[in-house]
Amino acid sequence: MSEREPRAQSHHGYLDAARSQSCVSHGASLPRERGLENGMPHAGGRLPAGPHRGAMPLIIWPDGPQREGVSMHSKTSAVLLFLLAANPLFAQRTPPEPQATIEAELRERLARPGEVPDIDLIMLGEDYSGAAPRGVRWSLDGKALLFEWKRWSEKERGTYRYDVETHLLERLPDDEDRPFAASDVLWAPGGKKGVVSRDGDLFLVSAEGSILRRLTETSARESARIWSADGKRIVFRRGDDLFAFDLEDAALRQLTRFGPVEKKKEEKSEGAKFLASEERQLLRLVDTWARKRAEREEKAKRRREKKGLSYEIPKGYELGSVNAGPLLDRLYVVIRKKHKTKRTLVPKYVTQDAYVATTNARPKVGDHRGADRLVTIDVATGKARDVALPSGDRDAMVFGFRFSESGRHGVCTVRTWDNKDLYLVSLEDGAARPVHHVHDDAWVLYDFGGGFLPGREVFWFKSEKTGFQHIYAHDFSSNVTRTLTEGSWLVDRARYHRGLDRIVIQTTQVSPFERHVYLLDPATGERERITKKKGWHEVVVSPDGRSMAESYSFSNVPWEVYVSKLGSGGLGLRVTKSPSPAFAGRDWFVPAIERFQARDGVAVPMRVYAPDDPKPGGPAVVFVHGAGYLQNVHRRWSSYFREYMFHNLLREAGYWVIDVDYRGSAGYGRDWRCAIYRHMGGKDLTDQVDAVAWLVKNKGVDPGRVGLYGGSYGGFITLMALFRTPEIFACGAALRPVTDWAHYNHGYTANILNVPTDDREAYRFSSPIWHAQGLRGRLLICHGLVDDNVQVQDVMRLVQRLIELRKSGWEMALYPVERHGFRDPASWADEYRRIRGLFRDVLGL
């Protein structure tokens, strides 16, 4: 059939033409295979019957000469493309989104009571095990509890309100103003009224819980700082300045003028000054303009000077904070030395506009020095003078200003930049006199906390002076400091309750693995225990002191909220029910708490997950918690709840799993905390090694089948274990690990290792990258690319080091959208499937 002959009007016509044209163009026919007739699939080599056949189009080339630039091959290709698109057999279909299908299946599994867990299910996190209620607080009137929470079936958290009388639990609409919380109120002397902030505006409230009046309504954010001693004025901060609002006449007075400074005039050249002077002498109108402008500027300057005290910040410094006492007679201004600090950059590869973006993260250790000066300004005279600090010539940070209601006494905290000294300083008469001092050759804790007792010149605070954090009270009237608690246990949290005149404290007195709550009398030091059940308790007492809201958890019981009468002893009425049916329908293992003797004779605690049917020569996994200064051996629902559930899976597979509160962990006092000073990867690593020896000796674990893993600090220890003790650990997974402490932040690292320029030896001893040549076992590294805490540069530098050392047996997985703490369940699941695969491949089971 010639090119110009019309094709047969049949359903094969277009195929014949296509085949003929193909032969002309390529010298070969279209492929024929079984079920593929002339290149088109159909059953038995024939076109299918039914609607598909009836829908087959007939294509006829128009008569006439071929159009310029259109070859027969192009025509044939166009025909085939058209037919493929038009034929329902080949019509493009939109398949269901695979991720949506997976998520829907997982949601269905959550609803099945007792569903057998796997990695995909447990890595749903709080959707599976339940969302812990956060920010539990009493409403201002004491009639309701408020907290942030989500039911297992909800996608996001919201604010919930629980009515203690009707027992109604409801989720508040997202666009509704939240009720005021009693804990957010700054009370006036006498406690009859208070001020509270909402969305940056201030409100006056009564002790009964009603809103008396709105004080501000501006686009700026205001935060209340202090009441005047007579209770008639509220001092608040707006921007960098302090303002006083008079409740009697509603007058607003600006106390300071540290905000945006007027722009300095551009300095004119000598030639420009000459010409301007000539112009004023020549032209009367120009001279008039100049005089009027000068008069306006002078008037504006006088007006500004009337609106608050001004202080000219010395060159090279910037404003840190501005503080006023209740007498409003003196200001305390902290100015901070400026530093040209280079900040790290974190690239983002997955973005909304598909272009790579970067964000500024943080300086590295040693790049920023906390060099503060304290200046006091007399409000009556405007005179300013520097206050001599007890730190002497050493750089220090000044913060934590607090004042008695009368305004006769005030305190602040001074912490030296080398982290060795912490001072509680009295601010009497504008001077700085130490009333309590803690020194440590390693490092001190950050702050004293505490506050003045209402109506008294007594300041209560926390201190680690004895090696365990306890409560103290300094009476300024007698200049005597009393110890309110003492012993080889510590106070974790403390908050004064105005209605009870008690300090509510959470302590380790019963056990270092539990937390119980007491009411402490600040006058006598007597305390009353108000929680009984074994586990971990956090309590918020109602404004009237009659009831308490209690957050409680145990080793295998997630956090829930309960409400009861104060001192009743029991948990009371359960308010929340957090876990999914899939989680709640299973019995979760309670790990035993054991102690082993470390090589230096210290008894070190650990949690032990024993397999149901342990066999001699079985494998073991060591989990290393992160944060360094954190406790994970306890009888509470762990912040590492995903890992806890993963350990249940490993235990059921036949692994021994241990979780050690190594030296450097929280909850055991100063000596435990500071045992890693100048050598991270020292006792914190040997504690892991000694725990493995305990497993081998007491549980018959095969010493050749031991692995470990952990994230952040736990990832760091994993690297140190594989590099420094490769004979102990056959494999490890280092998640978001620190590889070189000289590249981490200042606040955490300088406490333990000082700064790299002053203590290079400590940094080299403590950084895995300097020990990478010791790698012999299998290593998995996992890291989020947008981690702005431990940044991915850390592992990139380590990887290059491993490459240059010609090391093998390591691999790395990067997660493009994840920060330091993963958020996407798919990322969690991928990471832990890799960890599980590593242990299966190397350790067996």
NORCOR-V808840 format. One record per residue. N is the residue number from 0. RES is the residue in one letter. PHI is phi in whole degrees, 0 to 359 (none if undefined). Layout:
BEGIN
n res phi
N RES PHI
N RES PHI
END
This chain:
BEGIN
n res phi
0 M none
1 S 285
2 E 299
3 R 269
4 E 284
5 P 294
6 R 282
7 A 298
8 Q 278
9 S 219
10 H 287
11 H 262
12 G 302
13 Y 290
14 L 286
15 D 298
16 A 297
17 A 296
18 R 294
19 S 297
20 Q 295
21 S 297
22 C 295
23 V 293
24 S 282
25 H 241
26 G 71
27 A 208
28 S 272
29 L 295
30 P 294
31 R 240
32 E 226
33 R 299
34 G 79
35 L 235
36 E 269
37 N 56
38 G 83
39 M 245
40 P 283
41 H 198
42 A 290
43 G 64
44 G 78
45 R 238
46 L 294
47 P 292
48 A 280
49 G 90
50 P 297
51 H 298
52 R 293
53 G 295
54 A 271
55 M 293
56 P 281
57 L 255
58 I 247
59 I 234
60 W 291
61 P 292
62 D 292
63 G 110
64 P 295
65 Q 295
66 R 291
67 E 299
68 G 85
69 V 244
70 S 276
71 M 297
72 H 296
73 S 295
74 K 299
75 T 297
76 S 298
77 A 296
78 V 300
79 L 298
80 L 297
81 F 296
82 L 293
83 L 297
84 A 286
85 A 279
86 N 289
87 P 303
88 L 297
89 F 244
90 A 300
91 Q 292
92 R 247
93 T 271
94 P 289
95 P 298
96 E 297
97 P 303
98 Q 296
99 A 296
100 T 295
101 I 298
102 E 296
103 A 296
104 E 296
105 L 293
106 R 298
107 E 296
108 R 293
109 L 300
110 A 277
111 R 270
112 P 301
113 G 72
114 E 308
115 V 295
116 P 282
117 D 220
118 I 298
119 D 300
120 L 287
121 I 289
122 M 280
123 L 289
124 G 68
125 E 293
126 D 297
127 Y 267
128 S 274
129 G 109
130 A 276
131 A 291
132 P 299
133 R 242
134 G 61
135 V 294
136 R 206
137 W 268
138 S 295
139 L 301
140 D 274
141 G 75
142 K 265
143 A 212
144 L 259
145 L 234
146 F 195
147 E 264
148 W 195
149 K 213
150 R 288
151 W 300
152 S 274
153 E 267
154 K 276
155 E 228
156 R 288
157 G 211
158 T 271
159 Y 251
160 R 236
161 Y 242
162 D 277
163 V 287
164 E 270
165 T 268
166 H 65
167 L 278
168 L 250
169 E 223
170 R 270
171 L 281
172 P 303
173 D 298
174 D 267
175 E 265
176 D 299
177 R 281
178 P 299
179 F 291
180 A 258
181 A 299
182 S 288
183 D 268
184 V 275
185 L 263
186 W 277
187 A 284
188 P 307
189 G 96
190 G 73
191 K 278
192 K 215
193 G 205
194 V 235
195 V 218
196 S 250
197 R 218
198 D 53
199 G 84
200 D 249
201 L 254
202 F 229
203 L 265
204 V 232
205 S 263
206 A 294
207 E 278
208 G 106
209 S 268
210 I 275
211 L 279
212 R 190
213 R 269
214 L 263
215 T 223
216 E 208
217 T 227
218 S 282
219 A 282
220 R 262
221 E 249
222 S 226
223 A 291
224 R 248
225 I 194
226 W 264
227 S 292
228 A 298
229 D 273
230 G 73
231 K 260
232 R 229
233 I 247
234 V 263
235 F 225
236 R 252
237 R 227
238 G 65
239 D 264
240 D 245
241 L 257
242 F 230
243 A 240
244 F 254
245 D 271
246 L 288
247 E 281
248 D 246
249 A 60
250 A 281
251 L 247
252 R 241
253 Q 276
254 L 271
255 T 227
256 R 225
257 F 248
258 G 291
259 P 306
260 V 274
261 E 300
262 K 291
263 K 287
264 K 294
265 E 293
266 E 293
267 K 274
268 S 288
269 E 299
270 G 295
271 A 293
272 K 297
273 F 297
274 L 295
275 A 296
276 S 295
277 E 299
278 E 295
279 R 293
280 Q 285
281 L 280
282 L 243
283 R 299
284 L 295
285 V 296
286 D 296
287 T 296
288 W 302
289 A 296
290 R 294
291 K 295
292 R 296
293 A 296
294 E 295
295 R 297
296 E 295
297 E 292
298 K 296
299 A 297
300 K 296
301 R 294
302 R 296
303 R 296
304 E 294
305 K 286
306 K 263
307 G 95
308 L 288
309 S 243
310 Y 223
311 E 280
312 I 290
313 P 301
314 K 299
315 G 91
316 Y 238
317 E 222
318 L 289
319 G 263
320 S 206
321 V 235
322 N 224
323 A 231
324 G 271
325 P 299
326 L 279
327 L 56
328 D 257
329 R 211
330 L 250
331 Y 241
332 V 246
333 V 258
334 I 246
335 R 237
336 K 293
337 K 284
338 H 223
339 K 277
340 T 250
341 K 277
342 R 253
343 T 284
344 L 246
345 V 243
346 P 280
347 K 243
348 Y 266
349 V 253
350 T 227
351 Q 292
352 D 263
353 A 69
354 Y 251
355 V 292
356 A 239
357 T 229
358 T 232
359 N 286
360 A 251
361 R 205
362 P 286
363 K 262
364 V 304
365 G 90
366 D 277
367 H 226
368 R 251
369 G 272
370 A 254
371 D 256
372 R 235
373 L 253
374 V 241
375 T 251
376 I 238
377 D 283
378 V 295
379 A 291
380 T 256
381 G 79
382 K 285
383 A 242
384 R 211
385 D 286
386 V 259
387 A 289
388 L 264
389 P 293
390 S 285
391 G 67
392 D 278
393 R 284
394 D 297
395 A 211
396 M 252
397 V 238
398 F 196
399 G 69
400 F 282
401 R 216
402 F 225
403 S 288
404 E 299
405 S 286
406 G 84
407 R 285
408 H 223
409 G 211
410 V 222
411 C 212
412 T 250
413 V 239
414 R 237
415 T 291
416 W 294
417 D 278
418 N 70
419 K 263
420 D 222
421 L 228
422 Y 241
423 L 263
424 V 245
425 S 277
426 L 250
427 E 296
428 D 56
429 G 76
430 A 258
431 A 237
432 R 244
433 P 294
434 V 248
435 H 204
436 H 222
437 V 239
438 H 243
439 D 216
440 D 293
441 A 267
442 W 204
443 V 263
444 L 292
445 Y 281
446 D 214
447 F 266
448 G 64
449 G 81
450 G 179
451 F 281
452 L 287
453 P 303
454 G 74
455 R 226
456 E 263
457 V 238
458 F 248
459 W 259
460 F 199
461 K 257
462 S 209
463 E 257
464 K 301
465 T 271
466 G 103
467 F 230
468 Q 288
469 H 225
470 I 260
471 Y 231
472 A 221
473 H 252
474 D 266
475 F 287
476 S 292
477 S 253
478 N 58
479 V 239
480 T 255
481 R 250
482 T 269
483 L 265
484 T 224
485 E 200
486 G 137
487 S 274
488 W 212
489 L 225
490 V 262
491 D 280
492 R 231
493 A 206
494 R 210
495 Y 282
496 H 248
497 R 294
498 G 294
499 L 268
500 D 53
501 R 225
502 I 263
503 V 275
504 I 241
505 Q 248
506 T 225
507 T 256
508 Q 300
509 V 290
510 S 196
511 P 293
512 F 261
513 E 230
514 R 228
515 H 236
516 V 245
517 Y 229
518 L 258
519 L 254
520 D 279
521 P 290
522 A 274
523 T 248
524 G 84
525 E 290
526 R 224
527 E 238
528 R 281
529 I 242
530 T 236
531 K 235
532 K 297
533 K 299
534 G 143
535 W 235
536 H 238
537 E 230
538 V 237
539 V 236
540 V 274
541 S 295
542 P 303
543 D 274
544 G 77
545 R 263
546 S 232
547 M 217
548 A 262
549 E 233
550 S 267
551 Y 225
552 S 209
553 F 227
554 S 308
555 N 243
556 V 237
557 P 296
558 W 297
559 E 222
560 V 255
561 Y 231
562 V 229
563 S 205
564 K 288
565 L 299
566 G 84
567 S 288
568 G 94
569 G 262
570 L 288
571 G 85
572 L 277
573 R 283
574 V 264
575 T 246
576 K 223
577 S 267
578 P 293
579 S 287
580 P 302
581 A 298
582 F 285
583 A 295
584 G 276
585 R 240
586 D 267
587 W 265
588 F 291
589 V 259
590 P 294
591 A 283
592 I 255
593 E 239
594 R 236
595 F 241
596 Q 268
597 A 285
598 R 297
599 D 264
600 G 89
601 V 279
602 A 276
603 V 252
604 P 276
605 M 208
606 R 262
607 V 237
608 Y 257
609 A 266
610 P 294
611 D 296
612 D 230
613 P 294
614 K 242
615 P 302
616 G 80
617 G 283
618 P 272
619 A 218
620 V 234
621 V 256
622 F 262
623 V 247
624 H 291
625 G 265
626 A 70
627 G 66
628 Y 277
629 L 209
630 Q 251
631 N 230
632 V 262
633 H 195
634 R 249
635 R 213
636 W 287
637 S 287
638 S 293
639 Y 265
640 F 287
641 R 297
642 E 295
643 Y 303
644 M 290
645 F 298
646 H 294
647 N 298
648 L 296
649 L 296
650 R 299
651 E 294
652 A 277
653 G 111
654 Y 274
655 W 275
656 V 232
657 I 233
658 D 220
659 V 259
660 D 272
661 Y 295
662 R 302
663 G 106
664 S 285
665 A 274
666 G 101
667 Y 234
668 G 97
669 R 298
670 D 298
671 W 293
672 R 297
673 C 266
674 A 294
675 I 257
676 Y 302
677 R 67
678 H 204
679 M 285
680 G 91
681 G 259
682 K 292
683 D 293
684 L 276
685 T 295
686 D 297
687 Q 293
688 V 296
689 D 291
690 A 294
691 V 296
692 A 300
693 W 297
694 L 297
695 V 296
696 K 286
697 N 261
698 K 239
699 G 71
700 V 292
701 D 289
702 P 296
703 G 269
704 R 235
705 V 237
706 G 234
707 L 210
708 Y 200
709 G 176
710 G 243
711 S 63
712 Y 298
713 G 295
714 G 292
715 F 300
716 I 296
717 T 300
718 L 297
719 M 298
720 A 295
721 L 287
722 F 272
723 R 261
724 T 230
725 P 294
726 E 285
727 I 264
728 F 244
729 A 281
730 C 198
731 G 196
732 A 242
733 A 259
734 L 257
735 R 40
736 P 276
737 V 282
738 T 251
739 D 210
740 W 294
741 A 293
742 H 251
743 Y 267
744 N 283
745 H 276
746 G 305
747 Y 277
748 T 289
749 A 295
750 N 304
751 I 267
752 L 244
753 N 63
754 V 238
755 P 301
756 T 290
757 D 261
758 D 217
759 R 301
760 E 299
761 A 298
762 Y 290
763 R 288
764 F 300
765 S 262
766 S 253
767 P 304
768 I 300
769 W 278
770 H 236
771 A 297
772 Q 296
773 G 276
774 L 296
775 R 231
776 G 273
777 R 275
778 L 229
779 L 247
780 I 245
781 C 234
782 H 207
783 G 279
784 L 287
785 V 254
786 D 290
787 D 262
788 N 261
789 V 270
790 Q 277
791 V 297
792 Q 303
793 D 303
794 V 283
795 M 297
796 R 294
797 L 295
798 V 300
799 Q 298
800 R 297
801 L 296
802 I 297
803 E 293
804 L 275
805 R 59
806 K 277
807 S 234
808 G 83
809 W 239
810 E 212
811 M 224
812 A 239
813 L 250
814 Y 241
815 P 299
816 V 249
817 E 260
818 R 267
819 H 295
820 G 259
821 F 300
822 R 239
823 D 281
824 P 303
825 A 295
826 S 292
827 W 304
828 A 296
829 D 298
830 E 299
831 Y 281
832 R 294
833 R 294
834 I 297
835 R 298
836 G 295
837 L 299
838 F 294
839 R 295
840 D 290
841 V 265
842 L 261
843 G 88
844 L 67
END
